[in-house]
Amino acid sequence: METNQLELWNRAAERYIQDDSQLTIFHRSIYMPVIESMIGNTRDKYVLDLGCGIGEFTKKLALDGAFAFGIDGSVTMISKAYKEKQDLSAMFAVVDLTHPLPIKSRTIDIVVANMVLMDIPDIEICIREISRILRHGGVFLFSMTHPAFFCSEWECEESDPRAYKKVSDYLNETCEPVFFWGETVHYHRPLSTYFNILEKNGMCVLSLKEPVPDLNGMGEDSSTRYHMRIPSFIVLKTALLER
């Protein structure tokens, strides 16, 4: 990850760590159950949590019996992950995700990247490195904001403040600042870019999900029900083919 983006994330890290807002919790409740379902049994598997943040999912993987490694470009995030590691076997390291990974080839069973790839300015190196470290048949599972809709603003109608989204510039790759936890940069790429890079590096898509919230007990709250019409997130499960 370029230095400027790493610096931005280090500045935003404290606010990210402290963020327990209902919106953040709700968003995680949409895509995390899908990730956990798609990853399956991780016991005795070597699992890399790419862009692990403060290591919450890495620690869950360790509790589930995986040999879990979490890496992130933010020193602040990794420091927090280590402080709360307790006696878990999970391991953490600060690693720039736009550079070659300090991991031996063909040693990892599963790579997972939650809400990471759209924050990386150059995913070519990252995906090439994932392909290198995965064992043949190994799985790369990732979630991200939905490329088709994230950068589009909601349009309102008299009866609905979030009636639809107007997509005006989907195919061009762009970047723009976002301010969820302080300024960071969002890198928009069409889905074809992700698929082309995956294919180029010997990976095929096994499954694609556009998760929606579980609305049981949530009533008729319109601020959450729009997720049932237009997906905010996408989750893909890919596998490394034997060459």
C-alpha positions as CSV (number, residue, x, y, z in Angstrom):
1,M,0.0,0.0,0.0
2,E,1.4,3.4,-1.0
3,T,2.9,5.4,1.9
4,N,0.2,8.1,1.8
5,Q,-2.6,5.5,2.2
6,L,-0.8,3.8,5.0
7,E,-0.4,7.1,6.8
8,L,-4.1,7.9,6.3
9,W,-5.1,4.5,7.8
10,N,-2.7,5.0,10.8
11,R,-4.4,8.3,11.4
12,A,-7.8,6.8,11.1
13,A,-6.9,3.7,13.1
14,E,-7.9,5.0,16.6
15,R,-11.4,6.1,15.4
16,Y,-11.8,2.7,13.6
17,I,-10.8,0.8,16.8
18,Q,-13.3,2.8,18.9
19,D,-16.1,2.6,16.4
20,D,-18.9,0.5,17.9
21,S,-21.7,2.4,16.1
22,Q,-24.9,0.7,15.3
23,L,-24.3,1.3,11.6
24,T,-20.9,-0.4,11.7
25,I,-22.3,-3.3,13.7
26,F,-25.2,-3.6,11.3
27,H,-23.0,-3.6,8.2
28,R,-20.8,-6.4,9.7
29,S,-23.9,-8.4,10.4
30,I,-24.6,-8.4,6.7
31,Y,-21.4,-9.8,5.3
32,M,-19.6,-11.6,8.1
33,P,-22.1,-14.5,8.4
34,V,-21.6,-15.2,4.7
35,I,-17.8,-15.2,5.1
36,E,-18.1,-17.6,8.1
37,S,-20.4,-19.9,6.1
38,M,-18.3,-19.9,3.0
39,I,-14.9,-20.4,4.7
40,G,-16.1,-23.7,6.3
41,N,-14.0,-25.8,8.6
42,T,-10.6,-24.2,9.3
43,R,-9.3,-26.6,11.9
44,D,-5.6,-27.4,11.4
45,K,-5.6,-25.2,8.2
46,Y,-3.0,-22.5,7.7
47,V,-5.1,-19.3,7.3
48,L,-3.9,-15.8,6.4
49,D,-6.1,-12.9,7.4
50,L,-5.1,-10.2,4.9
51,G,-5.7,-6.7,6.1
52,C,-6.7,-8.0,9.4
53,G,-7.2,-4.7,11.2
54,I,-7.3,-5.3,14.9
55,G,-7.4,-9.0,14.4
56,E,-10.9,-9.9,15.5
57,F,-11.4,-12.5,12.7
58,T,-7.9,-13.8,13.0
59,K,-8.5,-14.5,16.7
60,K,-11.8,-16.3,15.9
61,L,-9.9,-18.4,13.3
62,A,-7.4,-19.4,16.0
63,L,-10.2,-20.2,18.4
64,D,-11.7,-22.5,15.7
65,G,-8.4,-24.4,15.5
66,A,-6.7,-22.8,12.6
67,F,-3.0,-21.8,12.4
68,A,-4.0,-18.2,12.0
69,F,-1.8,-15.3,10.8
70,G,-3.1,-11.7,10.6
71,I,-1.2,-9.0,8.6
72,D,-2.0,-5.3,8.1
73,G,-0.2,-2.2,6.9
74,S,-1.2,-0.2,9.9
75,V,1.2,-0.3,12.9
76,T,-1.6,1.0,15.1
77,M,-4.0,-1.8,14.1
78,I,-1.4,-4.5,14.6
79,S,-0.3,-3.1,18.0
80,K,-3.9,-3.3,19.1
81,A,-4.3,-6.8,17.8
82,Y,-1.2,-8.0,19.8
83,K,-2.4,-6.2,23.0
84,E,-5.6,-8.1,22.9
85,K,-4.3,-11.4,21.7
86,Q,-4.1,-12.9,25.3
87,D,-2.9,-16.5,25.1
88,L,-4.3,-17.3,21.6
89,S,-2.0,-18.8,19.1
90,A,-2.8,-16.2,16.5
91,M,0.2,-14.4,15.1
92,F,0.3,-10.8,13.7
93,A,2.7,-8.7,11.6
94,V,2.8,-5.3,9.9
95,V,3.1,-5.9,6.2
96,D,2.6,-3.6,3.3
97,L,0.0,-5.3,1.1
98,T,1.4,-3.8,-2.1
99,H,4.7,-5.5,-1.7
100,P,5.7,-9.2,-1.9
101,L,4.5,-11.0,1.2
102,P,7.1,-12.5,3.6
103,I,5.6,-15.9,3.3
104,K,6.9,-19.1,1.6
105,S,5.3,-20.3,-1.6
106,R,2.5,-22.9,-1.4
107,T,2.2,-22.9,2.4
108,I,-1.2,-21.4,3.0
109,D,-4.6,-23.2,2.7
110,I,-6.9,-20.2,3.0
111,V,-6.5,-16.5,2.5
112,V,-9.3,-14.2,3.6
113,A,-9.6,-10.5,3.0
114,N,-12.5,-8.7,4.6
115,M,-13.2,-5.2,3.3
116,V,-9.6,-4.7,2.1
117,L,-9.2,-4.8,-1.7
118,M,-11.0,-1.6,-2.3
119,D,-8.6,0.2,0.0
120,I,-5.4,-1.0,-1.8
121,P,-4.2,1.2,-4.7
122,D,-2.5,-1.7,-6.6
123,I,-4.2,-5.1,-6.3
124,E,-2.1,-6.8,-9.1
125,I,0.8,-7.5,-6.7
126,C,-1.4,-8.5,-3.9
127,I,-3.4,-11.1,-5.9
128,R,-0.2,-12.4,-7.5
129,E,1.3,-12.9,-4.1
130,I,-1.9,-14.6,-2.8
131,S,-1.6,-17.0,-5.8
132,R,2.0,-17.7,-5.0
133,I,1.5,-18.5,-1.3
134,L,-1.7,-20.6,-1.7
135,R,-1.4,-24.4,-2.0
136,H,-3.0,-25.8,-5.2
137,G,-6.7,-26.0,-4.5
138,G,-6.3,-23.4,-1.8
139,V,-9.0,-20.9,-1.3
140,F,-9.0,-17.1,-1.5
141,L,-12.2,-15.6,0.1
142,F,-12.8,-11.9,0.1
143,S,-15.6,-9.3,0.8
144,M,-15.8,-5.7,-0.3
145,T,-18.2,-2.9,-0.9
146,H,-20.2,-3.6,-4.0
147,P,-18.3,-2.1,-7.0
148,A,-21.5,-1.5,-9.0
149,F,-23.2,0.6,-6.3
150,F,-20.9,1.9,-3.6
151,C,-19.8,5.0,-5.4
152,S,-23.4,5.9,-6.6
153,E,-25.5,8.3,-4.6
154,W,-29.0,7.4,-3.5
155,E,-31.8,9.2,-5.4
156,C,-34.9,10.1,-3.5
157,E,-38.6,10.2,-4.4
158,E,-41.4,11.8,-2.4
159,S,-42.3,8.5,-0.8
160,D,-38.8,7.1,-0.3
161,P,-35.5,8.9,0.5
162,R,-33.6,6.0,-0.9
163,A,-35.7,5.0,-3.9
164,Y,-32.9,4.0,-6.3
165,K,-29.2,4.5,-7.2
166,K,-28.2,6.2,-10.4
167,V,-25.0,4.6,-11.8
168,S,-23.2,7.1,-13.9
169,D,-19.6,5.9,-14.1
170,Y,-19.1,2.2,-13.3
171,L,-16.5,1.0,-15.9
172,N,-13.8,3.6,-15.3
173,E,-11.3,2.9,-12.4
174,T,-11.3,5.8,-10.1
175,C,-10.3,6.8,-6.5
176,E,-11.9,9.1,-4.1
177,P,-11.6,10.1,-0.4
178,V,-14.0,8.6,2.1
179,F,-14.4,9.7,5.7
180,F,-15.9,6.9,7.7
181,W,-13.1,7.1,10.4
182,G,-11.2,10.1,9.1
183,E,-9.9,10.4,5.6
184,T,-8.9,7.3,3.6
185,V,-9.0,6.5,-0.1
186,H,-11.5,4.2,-1.8
187,Y,-10.3,2.6,-5.1
188,H,-13.2,1.8,-7.4
189,R,-12.7,-1.0,-10.0
190,P,-15.4,-2.8,-12.0
191,L,-15.9,-6.4,-11.3
192,S,-14.3,-7.4,-14.6
193,T,-11.0,-6.0,-13.3
194,Y,-11.1,-8.3,-10.2
195,F,-12.1,-11.3,-12.3
196,N,-9.4,-10.6,-15.0
197,I,-6.7,-10.4,-12.4
198,L,-7.9,-13.5,-10.6
199,E,-8.0,-15.4,-13.9
200,K,-4.5,-14.1,-14.8
201,N,-3.1,-15.5,-11.6
202,G,-4.7,-19.0,-11.9
203,M,-7.7,-18.6,-9.7
204,C,-11.3,-19.3,-10.6
205,V,-14.4,-18.1,-8.8
206,L,-16.3,-20.8,-7.0
207,S,-19.1,-18.7,-5.5
208,L,-20.3,-15.1,-5.5
209,K,-22.8,-13.8,-3.0
210,E,-24.5,-10.4,-2.6
211,P,-25.5,-10.7,1.1
212,V,-28.6,-9.1,2.5
213,P,-29.4,-8.5,6.2
214,D,-31.4,-10.8,8.3
215,L,-34.4,-8.6,9.1
216,N,-35.9,-10.9,11.7
217,G,-37.0,-8.7,14.6
218,M,-35.9,-5.5,12.9
219,G,-39.4,-4.4,12.1
220,E,-40.1,-2.1,9.2
221,D,-37.1,0.1,9.5
222,S,-36.6,1.7,6.1
223,S,-33.0,2.7,6.9
224,T,-32.1,-1.0,6.8
225,R,-34.6,-2.5,4.4
226,Y,-33.0,-0.8,1.4
227,H,-30.2,-3.3,1.6
228,M,-32.8,-5.9,0.5
229,R,-33.2,-4.1,-2.9
230,I,-29.6,-3.0,-3.7
231,P,-26.7,-4.9,-2.3
232,S,-24.0,-2.9,-0.4
233,F,-21.5,-5.7,-0.3
234,I,-20.2,-8.6,-2.3
235,V,-18.4,-11.8,-1.2
236,L,-16.4,-14.0,-3.5
237,K,-14.8,-17.4,-2.9
238,T,-12.1,-18.4,-5.4
239,A,-9.7,-21.4,-5.7
240,L,-6.2,-21.7,-7.0
241,L,-6.1,-24.1,-10.0
242,E,-3.3,-26.5,-10.5
243,R,-1.1,-25.4,-13.4
